[in-house]
Amino acid sequence: MTMRRVEMPLGRGALSIETGRMAKQADGAVLVRLGDTVVLATACAQKDPRPGIDFLPLTVDYRENTYAAGKIPGGFFKREGRPNEKETLTSRMIDRPLRPLFPEGYACETQVVGLLLSADMENDSDTLSIIGASTALFISDIPFDSPVGAVRVGYWDGEICVNPTSNDLRTKSKLNLLVAGTEDAIVMVESGASEISEAEMVRLLLEVRSNLRGRRGSAGRSAEVDEVKNEALQAVNDYFERRLTAVPSIKAYLDDLAARA
């Protein structure tokens, strides 16, 4: 596999995405770097759908071992333990924007893994993991055609800062906002501060992944859609829609009570 690398300016530094160096047996694998924070993201999927299920069998695992910060476990515990709170929350943040973008009816077992290889203590790895997971899926033959961009935004002194340092977020920023989106819409927003206009928040990272996917040289898989499930879903919708529309609204009910009083 030929190594390919693309780079673009992002905030204070340059974001780079590289494929072909590691995890060559995965369906899709990329190294995402911002500063000295590096994340390896891989995506693998079975070729055949899993029979008898009516949900997307997607598993997302994010891990950050202590060697990423130049440390070695010592004392009583000398091995890595179970996922900590940050790893669990980051796994959920990766899953949340990706899951709705798979084709309806897609039922192949799919696993996405984000592994933190290096942490510089300035650039958070969660946005890089979302970008990496999306890119790994996008350049693979797994049917995933809506790349996701993610960015963290800070705000202080009347200025927007894209991908601020962890220290700036803690000490100066009035906003800690994470936005993930596609070319068409925002798919996830997480914030811990005051509101800010959408135009100032969104900085999508789509062109770099489109460039990378164009070099992959492989065709995507076709998704097998369960038509029986769709017919059953339509029947359920029709059944309950007629009954729910016949139920009087709360406002009409309150108006009727007021008139009787």
Residue, then its C-alpha position, 0 to 999 in steps of 0.5 A: m500500500t502506497m503512503r499518502r499524506v495530506e495537510m491543511p492549516l487548522g487553528r494554531g497548527a497544521l492538521s495532517i492525515e496519513t494513510g498507508r503507514m500502519a494497520k495495512q490489513a484494516d479496511g481503512a486506517v489513518l494517522v491524524r496529527l495536530g501538533d504532537t498529538v497523534v491518533l491512529a484510527t482504523a475501521c473494519a467490517q464484515k463482508d456479509p450482513r449479520p442475520g436476524i438483527d434490526f440495528l446497526p452493529l457498530t462498535v467504537d473503542y477509543r483508548e489512550n495508553t499511558y505511553a502516549a504521555g511518556k509514562i509507564p504504569g507502576g506501583f500496584f497496577k503495572r498494566e493498563g486497566r479498563p477504559n477510564e471516563k475520558e475514554t468512554l466519553t470519547s468513544r461515545m463522541i465518535d459513535r454519535p456523529l457516525r452512526p446516523l450516517f450509515p445507509e439504512g438497512y446496513a447490518c454488517e458487523t463494523q468496528v472503529v478503533g481510535l488509539l492515542l499514540s502521542a499526547d502533547m498535552e496541548n491538543d485534545s485527541d477527541t476531535l482528532s479521533i472523530i476526524g480519523a474514524s470518519t476518514a478511515l471509514f470514508i477511504s475504505d470500501i465500507p458504505f460510508d459516504s458522508p465524511v465528518g469534520a470536528v472542531r473544538v472552539g474557544y472564545w475569549d476577548g471577543e475572539i473565536c479561537v479554533n482548536p485552542t490549547s487545553n490550558d487556554l480552555r481551562t484558564k481563559s475561554k468562556l466557551n468550550l464547544l465541540v462541533a461535528g458536521t458534514e457538508d450538509a448539516i451539523v450532526m453533533v454539538e457539545s458545549g459547556a458555555s454561553e450561546i454563540s452564533e452558528a456562523e462563528m462556530v462551524r469550521l468543517l474539515l471536509e476538503v482534506r478527507s475528500n482529497l484523501r479518499g480520491r487517492r484510495g483507488s478502490a470501490g465502495r461496497s453496496a449496502e444491502v437494505d432489508e426491504v421487509k423491515n421497511e414495509a413493516l416500519q411503514a405499516v406500524n407508522d400508518y397504524f399509529e398515525r391514524r390513532l394519534t391524529a385522532v387524539p385531541s391536542i392538549k391545548a384543545y383539551l385545556d380550552d374545553l376544560a376552561a369553557r366548562a368551568 
